[in-house]
Amino acid sequence: MRTVFYSFVALLLSVVAGPVWAQPIELLTNMDYPPYIVADAPGGGLHTEIVRESYRAVGRELQIRVMPWKRITRELTDGKALGSFSWADSEERRTLFLVSMPIFFSNAVIFTRLENFSGTEDVPARAAAGQETVMCRPHGWTTPRSAAAQLEAGTLRLTTPEKLRSCFELMIAGRADYVDVPTLAAWHVLQTLINESDNPDAIRETIHVVHPENPFGGTSHILFTRTVAGEQARQEFAKGMAIIAENGALEAIIARHLAPYPDLDKTAILEGLRRVGVIAPTRSILENR
């Protein structure tokens, strides 16, 4: 009888205390994608903080296992991991994995060493005039749709170093002409190089920023293995995102991370976030902070 009484009391206390935190969720990533995923940034970077806060909202603690992107791909493909962030959406990935709702939206701004260069649409005319154009894109990053046709036609040449920083170093050295990559990542690298340089004005004079009329942009996601656990983790992330969007936590994270960047780029990113449903159309994040 006493055993039954103690069991009843334990059950009553668990109900009164609220929900018990579930088992931690482990996701793979590589902390080499500043300012989105990086060890020395607040919260581990913008994407990391959003993912962590989303799972915290549903009682799951995020645990990160760090490894190179190529190994992450193998671990996911072999079903040895639950999931990984952050990845661009694609038909191939949707065939192989379960894809989460968007973590974030990023538009692309062109950074170039060329004068009077407005984007990939200028490449054919440059080729006709005998001028080679070299686009730099870090290895494994998504190629902008606007560049694919020019690469296939041979009018545009591609160089693919491991790091985005290397692209900027190649442009400064005159060995690459432009990059067309997510805005915040490009600004972060450029500012880092300026801060480290003995001649920052030379970098500012060399690298020009171009805002295309129709910029390349896309969403970042978590990829989950096609398992029951993967589907549960995907649904929990979506539920957590809805909670932090409603309680203001998502707004605070985004506003804090966007603060250092130019207003024109912040506005474009927020428009994209509204368009893909990460934040509500009525949210005015920048205006409230």
Secondary structure as the mmCIF struct_conf table of DSSP 4:
data_model
#
loop_
_struct_conf.conf_type_id
_struct_conf.id
_struct_conf.beg_label_comp_id
_struct_conf.beg_label_asym_id
_struct_conf.beg_label_seq_id
_struct_conf.end_label_comp_id
_struct_conf.end_label_asym_id
_struct_conf.end_label_seq_id
HELX_RH_AL_P HELX_RH_AL_P1 ARG A 2 ALA A 17
HELX_LH_PP_P HELX_LH_PP_P1 PRO A 19 TRP A 21
STRN STRN1 ILE A 25 THR A 29
BEND BEND1 MET A 31 MET A 31
STRN STRN2 ASP A 32 TYR A 33
TURN_TY1_P TURN_TY1_P1 PRO A 34 TYR A 36
STRN STRN3 ILE A 37 VAL A 38
TURN_TY1_P TURN_TY1_P2 ALA A 39 ASP A 40
BEND BEND2 ALA A 41 ALA A 41
HELX_RH_3T_P HELX_RH_3T_P1 PRO A 42 GLY A 44
BEND BEND3 GLY A 45 GLY A 45
HELX_RH_AL_P HELX_RH_AL_P2 LEU A 46 ALA A 57
TURN_TY1_P TURN_TY1_P3 VAL A 58 GLY A 59
STRN STRN4 LEU A 62 VAL A 66
HELX_RH_AL_P HELX_RH_AL_P3 TRP A 69 THR A 77
TURN_TY1_P TURN_TY1_P4 ASP A 78 GLY A 79
BEND BEND4 ALA A 81 LEU A 82
STRN STRN5 GLY A 83 ALA A 88
HELX_RH_AL_P HELX_RH_AL_P4 GLU A 91 LEU A 96
BEND BEND5 PHE A 97 PHE A 97
STRN STRN6 LEU A 98 VAL A 99
HELX_LH_PP_P HELX_LH_PP_P2 SER A 100 SER A 100
BEND BEND6 MET A 101 MET A 101
HELX_LH_PP_P HELX_LH_PP_P3 PRO A 102 PRO A 102
BEND BEND7 ILE A 103 ILE A 103
STRN STRN7 PHE A 104 THR A 112
BEND BEND8 ARG A 113 LEU A 114
TURN_TY1_P TURN_TY1_P5 GLU A 115 ASN A 116
BEND BEND9 GLY A 119 GLY A 119
HELX_RH_3T_P HELX_RH_3T_P2 THR A 120 ASP A 122
HELX_RH_AL_P HELX_RH_AL_P5 VAL A 123 ALA A 128
TURN_TY1_P TURN_TY1_P6 ALA A 129 GLY A 130
STRN STRN8 VAL A 134 CYS A 136
TURN_TY1_P TURN_TY1_P7 HIS A 139 GLY A 140
HELX_LH_PP_P HELX_LH_PP_P4 TRP A 141 PRO A 144
HELX_RH_AL_P HELX_RH_AL_P6 ARG A 145 ALA A 153
TURN_TY1_P TURN_TY1_P8 GLY A 154 GLY A 154
BEND BEND10 THR A 155 LEU A 156
STRN STRN9 ARG A 157 THR A 159
BEND BEND11 GLU A 162 LYS A 163
HELX_RH_AL_P HELX_RH_AL_P7 LEU A 164 ILE A 172
TURN_TY1_P TURN_TY1_P9 ALA A 173 GLY A 174
BEND BEND12 ARG A 175 ARG A 175
STRN STRN10 TYR A 178 PRO A 182
HELX_RH_AL_P HELX_RH_AL_P8 THR A 183 GLU A 196
BEND BEND13 ASP A 198 ASP A 198
HELX_RH_AL_P HELX_RH_AL_P9 PRO A 200 THR A 206
STRN STRN11 HIS A 208 VAL A 210
BEND BEND14 GLU A 213 ASN A 214
STRN STRN12 GLY A 217 PHE A 224
BEND BEND15 ARG A 226 THR A 227
HELX_RH_AL_P HELX_RH_AL_P10 VAL A 228 ASN A 247
BEND BEND16 GLY A 248 GLY A 248
HELX_RH_AL_P HELX_RH_AL_P11 ALA A 249 LEU A 258
TURN_TY1_P TURN_TY1_P10 ALA A 259 PRO A 260
BEND BEND17 TYR A 261 TYR A 261
HELX_RH_AL_P HELX_RH_AL_P12 ASP A 263 ARG A 275
TURN_TY1_P TURN_TY1_P11 VAL A 276 GLY A 277
BEND BEND18 VAL A 278 ILE A 279
TURN_TY1_P TURN_TY1_P12 PRO A 281 THR A 282
TURN_TY1_P TURN_TY1_P13 ILE A 285 ILE A 285
HELX_RH_3T_P HELX_RH_3T_P3 LEU A 286 ASN A 288
#
